[in-house]
Amino acid sequence: MASDKRPPITLACDSCKRRNYVTTKNKTNTRERIELKKYCRWCRQHQPHKETR
């Protein structure tokens, strides 16, 4: 059962704006939006991915 403390979030590529990844984060410890460098298969390179709403 999913907890409200770790909701699922979607990560979108900064360059092509496609939503590539779904992950979870702890809302109580990390209030701001996260940004990770992940591989985008449409850009074919590692790009920064930001949390979307």
N, CA, C and O atoms as a CHARMM CRD file, in Angstrom:
* protein
*
  212
    1    1 MET  N      0.84400  -1.18000   0.00000 PROA 1      0.00000
    2    1 MET  CA     0.00000   0.00000   0.00000 PROA 1      0.00000
    3    1 MET  C      0.88900   1.24200   0.00000 PROA 1      0.00000
    4    1 MET  O      1.82900   1.33600   0.78900 PROA 1      0.00000
    5    2 ALA  N      0.59400   2.18300  -0.87400 PROA 2      0.00000
    6    2 ALA  CA     1.40100   3.39000  -0.99000 PROA 2      0.00000
    7    2 ALA  C      1.10500   4.33700   0.16700 PROA 2      0.00000
    8    2 ALA  O     -0.03700   4.49100   0.60000 PROA 2      0.00000
    9    3 SER  N      2.16300   4.96000   0.64800 PROA 3      0.00000
   10    3 SER  CA     2.03600   5.89300   1.76000 PROA 3      0.00000
   11    3 SER  C      1.93900   7.31400   1.23000 PROA 3      0.00000
   12    3 SER  O      2.40200   7.60600   0.12700 PROA 3      0.00000
   13    4 ASP  N      1.33200   8.20400   2.02300 PROA 4      0.00000
   14    4 ASP  CA     1.25900   9.60800   1.63200 PROA 4      0.00000
   15    4 ASP  C      2.59500  10.30800   1.79100 PROA 4      0.00000
   16    4 ASP  O      2.80800  11.37600   1.21700 PROA 4      0.00000
   17    5 LYS  N      3.50800   9.71300   2.57400 PROA 5      0.00000
   18    5 LYS  CA     4.81900  10.31600   2.75200 PROA 5      0.00000
   19    5 LYS  C      5.71600  10.10200   1.54500 PROA 5      0.00000
   20    5 LYS  O      6.63000  10.89300   1.31100 PROA 5      0.00000
   21    6 ARG  N      5.47400   9.04300   0.76900 PROA 6      0.00000
   22    6 ARG  CA     6.27300   8.76600  -0.41400 PROA 6      0.00000
   23    6 ARG  C      5.37500   8.66400  -1.64500 PROA 6      0.00000
   24    6 ARG  O      5.16600   7.56400  -2.15800 PROA 6      0.00000
   25    7 PRO  N      4.83700   9.79000  -2.13200 PROA 7      0.00000
   26    7 PRO  CA     3.96200   9.73200  -3.30100 PROA 7      0.00000
   27    7 PRO  C      4.75300   9.54700  -4.59500 PROA 7      0.00000
   28    7 PRO  O      5.92700   9.91500  -4.65900 PROA 7      0.00000
   29    8 PRO  N      4.12800   8.98500  -5.61900 PROA 8      0.00000
   30    8 PRO  CA     4.81600   8.86700  -6.90800 PROA 8      0.00000
   31    8 PRO  C      4.93800  10.23100  -7.57800 PROA 8      0.00000
   32    8 PRO  O      4.01300  11.04200  -7.53200 PROA 8      0.00000
   33    9 ILE  N      6.09000  10.47300  -8.19900 PROA 9      0.00000
   34    9 ILE  CA     6.31500  11.71200  -8.93900 PROA 9      0.00000
   35    9 ILE  C      6.77700  11.35800 -10.34100 PROA 9      0.00000
   36    9 ILE  O      7.32600  10.28000 -10.56800 PROA 9      0.00000
   37   10 THR  N      6.55300  12.26500 -11.28100 PROA 10     0.00000
   38   10 THR  CA     6.92700  12.06600 -12.67300 PROA 10     0.00000
   39   10 THR  C      8.08900  12.98500 -13.00400 PROA 10     0.00000
   40   10 THR  O      8.08400  14.15500 -12.62200 PROA 10     0.00000
   41   11 LEU  N      9.08300  12.46500 -13.71000 PROA 11     0.00000
   42   11 LEU  CA    10.23800  13.25200 -14.12600 PROA 11     0.00000
   43   11 LEU  C     10.14700  13.50700 -15.63000 PROA 11     0.00000
   44   11 LEU  O      9.93200  12.58400 -16.41500 PROA 11     0.00000
   45   12 ALA  N     10.31600  14.78200 -16.02100 PROA 12     0.00000
   46   12 ALA  CA    10.23800  15.17200 -17.42500 PROA 12     0.00000
   47   12 ALA  C     11.58200  15.73800 -17.87800 PROA 12     0.00000
   48   12 ALA  O     12.26800  16.42400 -17.12000 PROA 12     0.00000
   49   13 CYS  N     11.93800  15.44400 -19.10200 PROA 13     0.00000
   50   13 CYS  CA    13.18200  15.92400 -19.69800 PROA 13     0.00000
   51   13 CYS  C     13.11400  17.44200 -19.89200 PROA 13     0.00000
   52   13 CYS  O     12.07700  17.98100 -20.27800 PROA 13     0.00000
   53   14 ASP  N     14.23500  18.12400 -19.61900 PROA 14     0.00000
   54   14 ASP  CA    14.26300  19.57700 -19.77700 PROA 14     0.00000
   55   14 ASP  C     14.27500  20.00700 -21.24000 PROA 14     0.00000
   56   14 ASP  O     13.69400  21.03700 -21.58200 PROA 14     0.00000
   57   15 SER  N     14.92400  19.24100 -22.10000 PROA 15     0.00000
   58   15 SER  CA    15.06200  19.68200 -23.49000 PROA 15     0.00000
   59   15 SER  C     13.84900  19.32500 -24.34500 PROA 15     0.00000
   60   15 SER  O     13.36000  20.17200 -25.09300 PROA 15     0.00000
   61   16 CYS  N     13.35400  18.09000 -24.25100 PROA 16     0.00000
   62   16 CYS  CA    12.23200  17.69300 -25.11500 PROA 16     0.00000
   63   16 CYS  C     10.88800  17.68500 -24.38500 PROA 16     0.00000
   64   16 CYS  O      9.84900  17.51700 -25.02400 PROA 16     0.00000
   65   17 LYS  N     10.88500  17.86400 -23.06200 PROA 17     0.00000
   66   17 LYS  CA     9.67200  17.96100 -22.23300 PROA 17     0.00000
   67   17 LYS  C      8.85000  16.67400 -22.18000 PROA 17     0.00000
   68   17 LYS  O      7.67800  16.70300 -21.80400 PROA 17     0.00000
   69   18 ARG  N      9.45000  15.55800 -22.54900 PROA 18     0.00000
   70   18 ARG  CA     8.72800  14.28100 -22.45700 PROA 18     0.00000
   71   18 ARG  C      8.84300  13.72100 -21.05900 PROA 18     0.00000
   72   18 ARG  O      9.88000  13.85600 -20.41000 PROA 18     0.00000
   73   19 ARG  N      7.78000  13.09300 -20.59800 PROA 19     0.00000
   74   19 ARG  CA     7.75000  12.50200 -19.26400 PROA 19     0.00000
   75   19 ARG  C      8.24200  11.06900 -19.35900 PROA 19     0.00000
   76   19 ARG  O      7.52700  10.19000 -19.84100 PROA 19     0.00000
   77   20 ASN  N      9.47000  10.83400 -18.89700 PROA 20     0.00000
   78   20 ASN  CA    10.14400   9.55900 -19.11800 PROA 20     0.00000
   79   20 ASN  C     10.13900   8.63500 -17.91600 PROA 20     0.00000
   80   20 ASN  O     10.08600   7.41700 -18.08500 PROA 20     0.00000
   81   21 TYR  N     10.19100   9.17600 -16.70400 PROA 21     0.00000
   82   21 TYR  CA    10.38400   8.35000 -15.51700 PROA 21     0.00000
   83   21 TYR  C      9.32100   8.63100 -14.46200 PROA 21     0.00000
   84   21 TYR  O      8.81100   9.74500 -14.34700 PROA 21     0.00000
   85   22 VAL  N      8.99900   7.57900 -13.68600 PROA 22     0.00000
   86   22 VAL  CA     8.12600   7.69800 -12.51800 PROA 22     0.00000
   87   22 VAL  C      8.89100   7.12400 -11.34000 PROA 22     0.00000
   88   22 VAL  O      9.39400   6.00300 -11.40700 PROA 22     0.00000
   89   23 THR  N      8.98000   7.89000 -10.26000 PROA 23     0.00000
   90   23 THR  CA     9.69500   7.46400  -9.07100 PROA 23     0.00000
   91   23 THR  C      8.95100   7.98700  -7.85000 PROA 23     0.00000
   92   23 THR  O      7.89000   8.59700  -7.98200 PROA 23     0.00000
   93   24 THR  N      9.49900   7.75100  -6.66400 PROA 24     0.00000
   94   24 THR  CA     8.89400   8.25600  -5.43200 PROA 24     0.00000
   95   24 THR  C      9.91700   9.10400  -4.68700 PROA 24     0.00000
   96   24 THR  O     11.12400   8.96700  -4.88600 PROA 24     0.00000
   97   25 LYS  N      9.40900   9.98200  -3.82400 PROA 25     0.00000
   98   25 LYS  CA    10.29200  10.75300  -2.96200 PROA 25     0.00000
   99   25 LYS  C      9.59900  10.96900  -1.63200 PROA 25     0.00000
  100   25 LYS  O      8.37300  10.91300  -1.54500 PROA 25     0.00000
  101   26 ASN  N     10.38200  11.21400  -0.60200 PROA 26     0.00000
  102   26 ASN  CA     9.85800  11.44700   0.72900 PROA 26     0.00000
  103   26 ASN  C      9.47200  12.92300   0.84900 PROA 26     0.00000
  104   26 ASN  O     10.33700  13.79800   0.82500 PROA 26     0.00000
  105   27 LYS  N      8.16600  13.19500   0.97900 PROA 27     0.00000
  106   27 LYS  CA     7.67500  14.57600   1.03400 PROA 27     0.00000
  107   27 LYS  C      8.07900  15.28900   2.31500 PROA 27     0.00000
  108   27 LYS  O      8.25300  16.50700   2.30800 PROA 27     0.00000
  109   28 THR  N      8.23300  14.55600   3.41700 PROA 28     0.00000
  110   28 THR  CA     8.57000  15.21400   4.67400 PROA 28     0.00000
  111   28 THR  C     10.02100  15.69100   4.70100 PROA 28     0.00000
  112   28 THR  O     10.31600  16.73000   5.29200 PROA 28     0.00000
  113   29 ASN  N     10.92400  14.95100   4.07400 PROA 29     0.00000
  114   29 ASN  CA    12.34100  15.33500   4.06300 PROA 29     0.00000
  115   29 ASN  C     12.68900  16.26000   2.90900 PROA 29     0.00000
  116   29 ASN  O     13.53500  17.14100   3.05900 PROA 29     0.00000
  117   30 THR  N     12.05100  16.07600   1.75900 PROA 30     0.00000
  118   30 THR  CA    12.36900  16.83400   0.54400 PROA 30     0.00000
  119   30 THR  C     11.12900  17.57000   0.08200 PROA 30     0.00000
  120   30 THR  O     10.28600  16.99600  -0.60700 PROA 30     0.00000
  121   31 ARG  N     11.00800  18.83000   0.45300 PROA 31     0.00000
  122   31 ARG  CA     9.82400  19.60500   0.09100 PROA 31     0.00000
  123   31 ARG  C      9.92300  20.19400  -1.32000 PROA 31     0.00000
  124   31 ARG  O      8.91200  20.29600  -2.01500 PROA 31     0.00000
  125   32 GLU  N     11.12600  20.58300  -1.74900 PROA 32     0.00000
  126   32 GLU  CA    11.27800  21.21100  -3.05700 PROA 32     0.00000
  127   32 GLU  C     11.27000  20.15500  -4.16400 PROA 32     0.00000
  128   32 GLU  O     11.39700  18.95900  -3.90000 PROA 32     0.00000
  129   33 ARG  N     11.12200  20.61100  -5.38200 PROA 33     0.00000
  130   33 ARG  CA    11.11900  19.70500  -6.52900 PROA 33     0.00000
  131   33 ARG  C     12.53000  19.18600  -6.79100 PROA 33     0.00000
  132   33 ARG  O     13.50900  19.91800  -6.65100 PROA 33     0.00000
  133   34 ILE  N     12.61800  17.92200  -7.17100 PROA 34     0.00000
  134   34 ILE  CA    13.93000  17.32600  -7.39800 PROA 34     0.00000
  135   34 ILE  C     14.30900  17.43400  -8.87700 PROA 34     0.00000
  136   34 ILE  O     13.44800  17.55100  -9.74800 PROA 34     0.00000
  137   35 GLU  N     15.60700  17.39300  -9.13500 PROA 35     0.00000
  138   35 GLU  CA    16.13800  17.39600 -10.49700 PROA 35     0.00000
  139   35 GLU  C     17.25700  16.37000 -10.55000 PROA 35     0.00000
  140   35 GLU  O     18.22800  16.45500  -9.79900 PROA 35     0.00000
  141   36 LEU  N     17.11300  15.39800 -11.44300 PROA 36     0.00000
  142   36 LEU  CA    18.09900  14.33100 -11.59200 PROA 36     0.00000
  143   36 LEU  C     18.58400  14.28500 -13.03300 PROA 36     0.00000
  144   36 LEU  O     17.84800  14.63600 -13.95500 PROA 36     0.00000
  145   37 LYS  N     19.80700  13.85800 -13.21900 PROA 37     0.00000
  146   37 LYS  CA    20.35100  13.69500 -14.56700 PROA 37     0.00000
  147   37 LYS  C     20.11100  12.25500 -14.98900 PROA 37     0.00000
  148   37 LYS  O     20.74400  11.33600 -14.46900 PROA 37     0.00000
  149   38 LYS  N     19.19600  12.05800 -15.93500 PROA 38     0.00000
  150   38 LYS  CA    18.79100  10.72300 -16.38200 PROA 38     0.00000
  151   38 LYS  C     18.93800  10.63900 -17.89800 PROA 38     0.00000
  152   38 LYS  O     19.09600  11.65100 -18.58000 PROA 38     0.00000
  153   39 TYR  N     18.88400   9.41000 -18.41000 PROA 39     0.00000
  154   39 TYR  CA    19.00200   9.18700 -19.85100 PROA 39     0.00000
  155   39 TYR  C     17.63900   9.39400 -20.51200 PROA 39     0.00000
  156   39 TYR  O     16.64200   8.82000 -20.07600 PROA 39     0.00000
  157   40 CYS  N     17.59800  10.20500 -21.55300 PROA 40     0.00000
  158   40 CYS  CA    16.37900  10.41600 -22.34300 PROA 40     0.00000
  159   40 CYS  C     16.53800   9.65300 -23.65000 PROA 40     0.00000
  160   40 CYS  O     17.47600   9.90200 -24.40800 PROA 40     0.00000
  161   41 ARG  N     15.62500   8.72600 -23.91500 PROA 41     0.00000
  162   41 ARG  CA    15.78100   7.90000 -25.11100 PROA 41     0.00000
  163   41 ARG  C     15.39100   8.64300 -26.37900 PROA 41     0.00000
  164   41 ARG  O     15.75400   8.20300 -27.47000 PROA 41     0.00000
  165   42 TRP  N     14.66800   9.74800 -26.28100 PROA 42     0.00000
  166   42 TRP  CA    14.32500  10.53300 -27.46200 PROA 42     0.00000
  167   42 TRP  C     15.45300  11.50600 -27.81800 PROA 42     0.00000
  168   42 TRP  O     15.71100  11.74800 -28.99700 PROA 42     0.00000
  169   43 CYS  N     16.11900  12.06000 -26.81600 PROA 43     0.00000
  170   43 CYS  CA    17.28500  12.92100 -27.05900 PROA 43     0.00000
  171   43 CYS  C     18.55000  12.10300 -27.27900 PROA 43     0.00000
  172   43 CYS  O     19.52400  12.59400 -27.84900 PROA 43     0.00000
  173   44 ARG  N     18.53300  10.84900 -26.82300 PROA 44     0.00000
  174   44 ARG  CA    19.65100   9.91700 -26.91600 PROA 44     0.00000
  175   44 ARG  C     20.89900  10.40400 -26.18400 PROA 44     0.00000
  176   44 ARG  O     22.02400  10.20000 -26.64100 PROA 44     0.00000
  177   45 GLN  N     20.68100  11.04700 -25.04800 PROA 45     0.00000
  178   45 GLN  CA    21.79400  11.46000 -24.19700 PROA 45     0.00000
  179   45 GLN  C     21.27700  11.73900 -22.79400 PROA 45     0.00000
  180   45 GLN  O     20.06900  11.81700 -22.57100 PROA 45     0.00000
  181   46 HSD  N     22.19700  11.88600 -21.85200 PROA 46     0.00000
  182   46 HSD  CA    21.81100  12.19100 -20.48000 PROA 46     0.00000
  183   46 HSD  C     21.42400  13.66100 -20.38800 PROA 46     0.00000
  184   46 HSD  O     22.18500  14.54300 -20.78500 PROA 46     0.00000
  185   47 GLN  N     20.24300  13.90800 -19.86300 PROA 47     0.00000
  186   47 GLN  CA    19.70000  15.26400 -19.73200 PROA 47     0.00000
  187   47 GLN  C     19.17900  15.45000 -18.30500 PROA 47     0.00000
  188   47 GLN  O     18.83900  14.46700 -17.64700 PROA 47     0.00000
  189   48 PRO  N     19.10900  16.68700 -17.81500 PROA 48     0.00000
  190   48 PRO  CA    18.45400  16.90400 -16.52500 PROA 48     0.00000
  191   48 PRO  C     16.95300  16.67100 -16.63500 PROA 48     0.00000
  192   48 PRO  O     16.31100  17.14200 -17.57400 PROA 48     0.00000
  193   49 HSD  N     16.40600  15.95400 -15.68700 PROA 49     0.00000
  194   49 HSD  CA    14.96300  15.69000 -15.61800 PROA 49     0.00000
  195   49 HSD  C     14.42200  16.32300 -14.34400 PROA 49     0.00000
  196   49 HSD  O     14.96500  16.10600 -13.26100 PROA 49     0.00000
  197   50 LYS  N     13.35600  17.10300 -14.46800 PROA 50     0.00000
  198   50 LYS  CA    12.76600  17.78400 -13.32900 PROA 50     0.00000
  199   50 LYS  C     11.42300  17.16000 -12.97200 PROA 50     0.00000
  200   50 LYS  O     10.73900  16.57200 -13.80900 PROA 50     0.00000
  201   51 GLU  N     11.07600  17.30700 -11.71800 PROA 51     0.00000
  202   51 GLU  CA     9.79800  16.80700 -11.21700 PROA 51     0.00000
  203   51 GLU  C      8.64700  17.65500 -11.77500 PROA 51     0.00000
  204   51 GLU  O      8.69600  18.88500 -11.76300 PROA 51     0.00000
  205   52 THR  N      7.62400  16.96900 -12.25800 PROA 52     0.00000
  206   52 THR  CA     6.43400  17.65900 -12.76400 PROA 52     0.00000
  207   52 THR  C      5.27700  17.40800 -11.80600 PROA 52     0.00000
  208   52 THR  O      5.34800  16.53800 -10.93800 PROA 52     0.00000
  209   53 ARG  N      4.23500  18.16700 -11.97400 PROA 53     0.00000
  210   53 ARG  CA     3.04400  18.01400 -11.12100 PROA 53     0.00000
  211   53 ARG  C      1.99000  17.20300 -11.82000 PROA 53     0.00000
  212   53 ARG  O      0.91900  16.96900 -11.26000 PROA 53     0.00000
